[in-house]
Amino acid sequence: MNKWAVIPVLFTLISCGKPDPSYNPFDALFLVDVTELNRDKCDTVWGECGYISLAKDLGDHQVYYQVFWGEYEVLAKGMAIPLDTHMIKDSLTLSTKDDSIWSAIRSMPVDTESVDQILSDYGLSRNADPHERSKFIWIYEDLDGNSYELKLSQDLEPDVLNITRDLRYYKATPGQK
């Protein structure tokens, strides 16, 4: 066999591997090239128990892939859509047992049009208004009728006394929890 014929075959075998990440948290593609996430300059967000999320900021939302530290297999993926940030007057206000501040912020209206626009880029449309099922779980569907639950979340940023709200979606690889 001609040695020049072997070179293209060898190059093809070397270049075949895992596909690049799609940055679509709703597709079924989990077997992605994690090194490509690093090349795309994804932020590393530390999780619990050795898990990290490699997050790509897409402007109005973030998409992330979750891996176990030091391994190159995606265990889950998801997204976060920042909604708003509320400044709290002082730490004493937050330390009271009365959670009326948390409840008041949680029940504030959300700009559903901007959220709908972001998710329409992924082929999703809102199934129902958030208040019909729960104020904290939003249901979206794709064209095939598959449903996706996005959860309203709020977190305290203790350094600056802000409470941030976002809408989150998380999907584990098949066989994971």
C-alpha positions in Angstrom: 0.0 0.0 0.0 1.2 3.4 -0.9 2.4 5.4 2.2 0.7 8.6 0.8 -2.7 6.8 0.8 -2.3 6.0 4.5 -1.8 9.7 5.6 -5.4 10.9 4.7 -6.9 7.8 6.4 -4.7 8.4 9.5 -5.7 12.1 9.6 -9.4 11.2 9.3 -9.1 8.8 12.2 -7.3 11.3 14.4 -9.7 14.1 13.7 -12.8 12.0 14.4 -13.9 12.3 17.9 -16.6 13.9 20.0 -18.6 16.7 18.3 -18.3 20.3 19.4 -20.8 21.6 22.0 -24.0 22.9 20.5 -24.7 25.2 23.5 -28.3 24.1 23.3 -29.4 23.0 26.7 -32.6 21.4 25.3 -31.0 19.0 22.7 -30.0 15.4 23.4 -26.3 16.0 22.6 -24.3 15.2 25.8 -21.3 13.5 24.2 -19.4 16.6 23.4 -15.7 17.6 23.3 -15.1 19.2 26.7 -11.8 20.6 25.6 -13.7 22.7 23.1 -15.6 24.3 26.1 -12.2 25.4 27.4 -11.2 26.7 24.0 -14.4 28.7 23.9 -13.3 30.4 27.1 -16.2 29.1 29.2 -16.2 30.3 32.8 -15.6 27.6 35.4 -18.2 27.7 38.1 -17.5 25.4 41.1 -20.3 23.2 42.3 -20.6 20.8 45.2 -18.8 17.5 45.7 -16.2 18.0 42.9 -18.6 19.0 40.1 -17.9 22.0 38.0 -20.0 23.8 35.4 -18.4 25.2 32.3 -20.6 28.2 31.5 -20.8 30.2 28.3 -22.2 33.7 28.6 -24.4 34.4 25.6 -25.3 37.9 26.6 -28.9 37.6 28.0 -28.4 34.1 29.4 -25.8 31.5 30.2 -25.6 27.9 29.0 -23.5 25.4 31.0 -22.2 21.9 30.8 -21.6 20.1 34.1 -18.6 17.7 34.5 -16.9 16.0 37.3 -13.5 17.7 38.1 -10.7 16.2 36.1 -13.0 14.1 33.8 -14.1 14.8 30.3 -17.6 13.5 30.2 -20.7 15.8 30.4 -23.0 14.7 33.2 -25.6 17.4 32.8 -26.3 20.7 31.0 -28.6 23.6 31.5 -29.1 27.3 31.4 -29.7 30.4 33.5 -31.6 33.5 32.4 -31.0 36.4 34.8 -34.2 38.3 35.6 -33.4 41.0 38.0 -31.4 42.1 41.1 -32.8 43.7 44.3 -30.7 45.6 46.7 -31.4 45.0 50.4 -31.0 47.9 52.8 -28.9 46.1 55.5 -28.0 42.6 56.7 -30.4 43.0 59.7 -33.3 43.1 57.3 -32.2 39.7 55.9 -31.5 38.1 59.2 -35.0 38.5 60.6 -37.1 35.3 60.8 -39.8 37.1 58.8 -39.3 36.1 55.2 -41.6 38.7 53.8 -38.8 40.3 51.9 -38.0 37.0 50.2 -41.7 36.4 49.4 -42.2 39.9 48.1 -39.3 39.6 45.8 -40.3 36.2 44.7 -43.8 37.4 43.8 -42.6 40.4 41.8 -43.6 40.4 38.1 -41.2 39.0 35.5 -40.7 40.3 31.9 -42.1 37.3 30.3 -41.6 38.7 26.8 -37.8 38.8 27.1 -37.7 35.3 28.5 -40.0 34.0 25.7 -37.8 35.6 23.1 -34.6 33.9 24.5 -36.4 30.5 24.6 -37.9 31.0 21.1 -34.3 31.0 19.8 -34.2 27.4 20.9 -37.5 26.5 19.3 -39.5 26.7 22.5 -42.8 28.4 23.3 -44.5 28.9 26.6 -47.2 26.3 27.3 -49.0 28.4 29.9 -48.7 31.5 32.0 -46.5 30.8 35.0 -49.3 31.5 37.5 -51.5 28.7 36.0 -49.4 25.9 37.3 -47.1 27.6 39.7 -45.4 31.0 40.0 -42.1 29.2 40.3 -42.2 26.7 37.5 -42.6 27.7 33.9 -43.5 25.2 31.2 -42.2 25.5 27.6 -42.7 23.1 24.7 -40.8 22.4 21.5 -42.4 21.8 18.1 -42.5 18.0 18.9 -44.6 18.6 22.0 -41.7 17.8 24.5 -42.2 19.8 27.7 -39.4 21.5 29.6 -39.7 22.9 33.2 -37.8 26.1 34.0 -37.6 27.0 37.7 -37.7 30.5 39.1 -34.8 30.8 41.6 -33.5 33.5 43.8 -30.1 33.8 45.6 -28.5 36.1 48.1 -25.2 37.7 47.2 -24.0 38.3 50.7 -21.1 40.6 49.9 -23.3 43.2 48.3 -26.6 42.4 50.0 -28.4 41.7 46.7 -31.0 39.2 45.9 -30.9 38.0 42.3 -33.6 36.2 40.5 -33.2 33.9 37.5 -34.9 31.2 35.6 -33.0 27.9 35.5 -33.1 24.8 33.5 -31.2 21.6 34.3 -31.0 18.3 32.4 -28.9 15.3 33.4 -27.5 12.8 30.9 -29.6 9.7 30.5 -28.9 7.5 33.5 -27.9 10.4 35.8 -30.1 12.0 38.4 
